[in-house]
Amino acid sequence: QVQLVESGGGLVQAGGSLRISCAASGSFFGTEVMGWYRQAPGKQRELVASILRGGTSKYADSVKGRFTISRDNAKNTIYLQMSSLKPEDTSVYYCNAGSITARWDLPGHYWGQGTQVTVSS
């Protein structure tokens, strides 16, 4: 129903910036909420930031003031602008989308394949 494709990951020095993108295709109702999650090897997947179609956003405490999520509804695309990057931000970043009525980890949401972000010290 919904396909998500991430892009823009790469290697960046600590203190630097990077922008990653997630393009969605499929059901309009399957992208009411979209967000970025990250999961490092051996660690739990965690919310980085999420955004509703109307623009309301939420951030993890660890990235507040450094990351900005945005949404272009006409392009069915979300972005994550990452600044002041730290080595602990190193992770695979996954795009998530779904109905506002379903929790992020339930079947009503969809996942992209992920994009690797590596921050060197």
QUIDAVEN-V593859 format. One record per backbone hydrogen bond with DSSP energy under -1.0 kcal/mol. CO is the residue of the C=O (numbers start at 0). NH is the residue of the N-H. E is the energy in kcal/mol with one decimal. If there is no record, write none. Layout:
# QUIDAVEN-V593859
co=[CO,CO]
nh=[NH,NH]
e=[E,E]
This chain:
# QUIDAVEN-V593859
co=[0,2,4,6,9,11,12,15,17,19,20,21,22,24,27,31,32,33,34,35,35,36,37,38,39,45,47,48,49,50,51,55,57,59,62,62,65,67,69,71,75,76,77,78,79,80,81,84,85,86,90,91,92,93,94,95,96,97,98,102,105,109,114,116,117,119]
nh=[26,24,22,20,117,119,15,84,81,79,6,77,4,2,30,52,97,50,95,47,48,93,45,91,42,37,59,35,57,33,54,51,49,62,65,66,82,80,78,76,23,71,21,69,19,67,17,14,88,89,116,38,114,36,111,34,109,32,101,105,108,96,92,90,11,13]
e=[-1.9,-2.0,-2.4,-2.9,-2.7,-2.3,-2.3,-2.1,-3.3,-2.4,-2.1,-2.2,-2.0,-2.8,-1.2,-1.4,-2.0,-3.1,-2.6,-2.9,-1.7,-3.6,-2.5,-1.1,-2.4,-2.3,-2.4,-3.3,-2.1,-2.4,-1.7,-2.5,-2.1,-1.7,-2.3,-2.3,-1.6,-2.9,-2.2,-2.0,-3.3,-3.1,-2.3,-1.9,-2.0,-2.2,-2.5,-3.1,-2.3,-1.8,-2.7,-2.1,-2.1,-2.9,-2.1,-2.5,-3.2,-2.2,-1.4,-2.0,-2.1,-1.8,-2.9,-2.2,-2.6,-2.4]
